[in-house]
Amino acid sequence: MKRISLRSCRDISALILAREDRALGWPERVAIRLHFMICAACPRFERQVLTMRGALDLWRSYRDDGDT
């Protein structure tokens, strides 16, 4: 059985960004959740990424409506 170890903030931020491009496996999702329990900065980073994604989605829809 594979042991789940706590990852660094650098690893977790890379996973948060990778989640934008691909589906994460369950060990990666568990690693993020465990890390969030002990770190205050990484959940803030995740919220910032989600905010940027939402803003980009709004910008894309604005650009698409004006181009037609």
Beta strands, then each sheet from edge to edge (+ up, - down):
end
